[in-house]
Amino acid sequence: MRAVSESLSVTVPRWFNRPGVVNGGRMGGHWKADVVAAVERWAAVEAGSSRAGSWVDLGPADPHADGRLLVDARDRRVAFLDACLAGERGPEHERTHPVEELRDEAGVLVVRPAAGTPEEGRRLWVRAAPIVGSLLDGLRAVEEAPLAEALAEKRPAGSPTSDATAEGLDEEQVEAFRACLSPGLRLVWAPPGTGRTEVLARAIEALVDEGKRVLLVSTVEEALDAVTEQMSAEPGVAVRIGREVLGAEAAREVEEECAAVAAELRAIEELIPEAERLRAELGGFDERGYRVACARLVAGRTLAELRPRLRDAEASADAARRGVVGAANELREALNAQAALGPVRDAFEHQRLAVEGLAVLAQRQRTLEEERDALAAQEPPGLRARRQHRRLVEAADAELRRFTSAAAAGRRRWLDVQLQTRAVIGEHTQAEIDDADQRVANAENLVAAADEGYRHARELLIRLRGEVDAAEARGEPTEDDRRLVAESEARGLPDRHARLRELLFRLNGGAALGARYRELAGRARELRADAEARLVHEARVVATTLTRSRLHPALADAAFDAVLVDEAGGTPVAEVLLALCRASTTAVVFGDFLQAGCAVPDDQSPDFQRWVRGTCFSHLGIATPADVEAHEGCLALTNQSRFGAGVRRLADETLYERLRDVGEPRTDVVLIDVSTVPDLAAARPGAVVGSWSAAGAVLARALAERHLRDGSVGVVTADVVQADLTLAALRDRGLVSGVAVGPVAALQGREFATVVLDLAAGDDGPRTLGAGITLARDRVYLVADGVADGPLRAAVERGDVRVWSAAALLGVAEPPADDPAFTEVSELLRADVHDGQELARHLAAAQRSVWVCAPWGDADGALQEAAGRGVRVHVSPGSGDVAAAESGHQDGGIVVVDEQVVLLEAGQSMVAISGPALAGRLLAELQADSSGEPQVGIPEQRQEPVAAPAVS
């Protein structure tokens, strides 16, 4: 699986104003002026409807698999730049949430939201792209572009000069492959299924191997995806601009913090309804008056308690004060007694010292005597030793004598001290001294305890006096106070007020959080943009749409060796010219000129027809397969392997002429003949343009429901009116993902497992049939008149196409034998088919409105009864469509009940379909708000316009 990064974050740059991004040679001024003038006319034509740069709401995003969201925008084909999720008020008025991935699956947008996106913020908003404006700015600014000039001046290169080969490609595909590797400009006609995707993928890989840088552009997102998915590239080599946000990891940490702040903001916002409710409930509650009244009531209840406590506190304080005085007197007396015994204390101390001194003297003398005696007792051998020993004994004896003399004097002194202390001590004892000391210590403790007790008593007294004074200052409670407090507490107003204050405190913090969120969101965008620009700059392959190629900021300075343009068969040549301005060496344009043309407004000026309405192929005079063979600058891919031989033959007979089969693909082709149900198949004019048939919508819905499990389904219609009607029927059935609906122009470049080609209201020429069937891979259903002559009739006769009767599918004719697919589709349809009696039952059940077009059966009585109940009844005689009259078909009856149930006439039967989308679409196309008139004989009702969904 190759690694291709993708991006959808876009703003509006001016890459074409930057020097160095265009290539050598000057852009021819004569033709450039013509192109610019044509695009200016295009801009003028679309100026009234342009909303470039504005935010567009594509609707709610519904939950899908893997945490992704789905947005059904099949009738809202908007080219856009930025995309985000927000609430109903939009990004300019409320917080936005980033989109990490956005895939367009045939009009159904698959969105991967950022973590923490709330449900109320899950509407997809996109900023409309300035398609024409950016094209005009780019063309005005470009100066040098030899490959664009070669196209403008009709000078494509000849045969490819490269001799490279690619395994697995046929001869035609190899030539197209070599064109991509050769210098110069070339075109490739690539009808559906001829291997264009494989050629592009292999060519891009080869260009990268040669060190080239490649830009791949297309008008179809799915075509880009198909090419990039087939490429084999290392991570970072190829980037896909238009899907995921490139550089998302660079902003991951900031986005996580941003998500946390967003969660806090959501939690705060969820408090707003509660705060508003509390404000309303509190009304004129006087919280300050309530507190004052409560204080007076409390004071009144507590004064009786406080006054006795105050008296007790005063008595306690007085007693504590007296205790302090008594303790102080006791301490003074104890200290005096202790001081009187001071001399005796000193005498006892001196006596202790004398005893210790005498003991020390006696101990020292005994030690000296013992040492001398021990020395004298020793008898060392030898004369010299004995002489030395005698000297030692004599020294020790002398030391003893000296100490004895000195000790005698010391003893006399200590004995004198003892005599003196005894005189002082007299009859006193040590116990008296100890008692005096203990008395002082006890007195000191008593004084400390008395001081502490007095302090506490004093503090209590002061506090109680303050409380009494405060209570007395509040005054006596009144009856109004009692009534205010009782009523407020009975209604819970104080608690609600406290809760409101708490909520307001949190809500006031929301402004700072909002500023922080905006700061973080901006920082995340900057980080993503920086990382995105770096990834694009480093990539060797960039794949994106034509519009994004000129608008994306990461491509502002990007230049490429080769530019490959895909799906250019329906793209204005002016857009391709600007894309080719980026190429320095090679430019190859792929497309199918036989598909639908450019979907742009019409203008009859020659320059507009040439540069805006025209394509690269028509510009070079290529309009038929024969023109391709005659033009050396255009190659062809004609070997198709998508659909079966029967489809290929029908496509060649109606349009392509040159296709050849490769392999043996099988495609089942079935013609559903609606000529068997003329009432249901009648073609009716649209409200504005085009025509529609109810049969096409009914049959397409059942076929899509049956085959969706087999793969993707594409419902192709002749014009947008029929597409809108069918889309409404599909939405009522919940058929969203996997089913695409639109004209050929809207679906070209795509491939579907099953194609339903609805031609019941007309075929709009051979291109609708020829191009529509080539979108299919496995099966094609053709909803058409089986009686008409032409290629389709010939295909039926030779057995390439089977035929089902629409009447048989509805159960009003004999079905074919042994056809399981027919049986399954028929069962889906017949669940909605009823006999004519059901009309009266639905009319009897009407509650609000009945709209009738070309009534059938005996419905007068039921309509009269409904009108009598107050139901608004409108009757229109039918459209009288010219085409229907010419074909022998008459308008079938249509009844819409309560803008919810659609009843369609089908011969003697009736098809009943429930759903507001189809009902609203039918009423809009039948112009129910302007054409309905009260039926004769029915009480006239007030006519009001019927709301209808927006037309795409």
Number of C-alpha atoms within 10 A of each C-alpha: 9 14 17 24 24 24 25 24 26 21 16 17 16 17 23 24 17 12 10 12 21 26 23 15 12 13 22 17 11 8 15 19 13 16 25 21 17 24 25 18 17 21 18 12 15 14 13 8 7 17 14 19 16 15 21 19 19 18 17 21 21 15 15 14 8 7 10 16 20 23 23 22 18 23 19 16 12 15 14 22 24 19 25 24 28 26 22 17 12 20 22 10 10 12 18 23 26 21 22 21 22 23 19 19 19 24 24 20 21 22 27 19 21 18 16 14 19 16 14 12 21 23 24 28 24 22 22 19 25 21 20 20 16 20 23 22 18 22 22 16 13 22 21 19 23 24 32 26 23 19 22 22 13 15 16 23 21 15 16 21 14 14 12 14 15 16 7 9 16 13 13 17 26 21 25 29 28 22 31 30 25 23 20 24 31 28 29 26 26 28 27 28 23 23 20 24 22 18 21 27 18 20 25 29 17 19 19 16 11 10 10 17 23 27 25 24 26 26 21 21 20 17 21 23 17 15 20 26 16 15 21 17 19 11 12 15 20 29 26 24 27 26 22 21 24 27 22 19 13 18 20 14 12 18 23 16 15 24 20 15 20 24 15 16 22 16 14 18 14 12 17 14 10 14 20 12 12 17 15 10 15 19 9 8 15 14 15 9 13 19 14 15 23 18 18 22 21 15 23 18 14 14 17 11 12 17 15 11 16 19 14 14 22 19 14 19 21 15 16 22 19 14 19 20 15 16 21 19 14 18 21 15 14 21 18 14 17 20 13 11 15 12 13 21 20 14 20 20 12 17 20 13 15 20 14 12 17 17 12 12 18 13 11 15 16 12 13 18 16 12 15 20 14 11 17 16 9 12 11 12 8 9 9 10 12 14 11 12 17 16 12 15 19 14 13 19 19 13 14 20 15 11 15 17 10 12 18 11 11 15 17 12 15 19 17 12 18 19 12 14 21 15 12 15 18 10 7 14 12 11 9 14 17 12 14 18 16 14 17 20 15 14 21 19 13 19 21 14 16 21 19 14 19 21 15 15 22 19 14 18 21 15 14 19 19 12 18 19 12 15 21 14 11 16 13 15 18 13 10 10 19 15 12 18 20 14 11 17 13 10 12 13 21 19 12 16 19 12 15 20 13 12 17 16 11 15 20 11 12 19 11 12 17 16 11 16 22 17 12 20 21 14 16 22 19 14 19 22 24 16 20 26 21 14 19 25 17 14 18 24 26 26 26 26 20 23 22 26 24 25 24 23 20 24 20 19 19 19 20 22 19 28 27 25 24 29 24 30 28 24 26 24 25 26 25 22 23 21 26 29 27 31 29 21 19 22 31 28 26 27 26 24 23 20 24 20 19 18 13 14 11 13 15 8 10 12 19 24 16 19 26 25 26 21 26 28 27 16 19 21 13 19 13 15 18 11 14 20 13 11 15 15 21 26 24 22 26 23 22 23 20 25 27 24 21 19 25 25 21 22 24 16 18 19 20 21 16 17 21 16 18 17 13 11 14 16 21 18 25 19 24 25 21 26 23 21 22 23 24 29 31 28 30 24 19 18 16 10 11 17 22 32 25 23 26 29 26 21 25 26 25 20 23 25 18 16 19 17 10 11 13 21 27 27 29 32 33 27 24 24 26 27 25 27 25 30 27 25 25 25 16 18 16 10 18 18 19 17 26 26 27 25 22 26 21 21 22 24 25 19 20 22 19 28 31 29 28 32 24 29 28 19 16 13 10 14 20 25 25 24 25 29 27 27 28 30 23 19 22 28 25 29 27 24 24 20 12 11 9 10 18 22 15 14 19 17 11 10 11 20 22 16 16 21 22 27 22 20 23 26 18 18 12 11 18 14 8 8 9 10 12 18 16 15 20 22 16 18 20 17 13 15 22 19 13 18 14 16 23 16 11 19 23 14 11 22 15 15 20 22 24 25 23 17 19 18 12 12 13 16 12 16 26 18 15 23 23 15 13 14 20 23 27 26 20 19 15 18 16 15 16 14 17 19 13 9 14 12 19 23 24 24 23 25 27 28 22 20 25 16 21 24 23 26 29 25 18 13 18 23 23 21 21 18 17 21 23 28 26 24 24 25 24 22 21 21 17 24 17 12 13 20 18 18 18 10 9 17 17 15 16 9 14 11 11 15 13 20 14 11 12 12
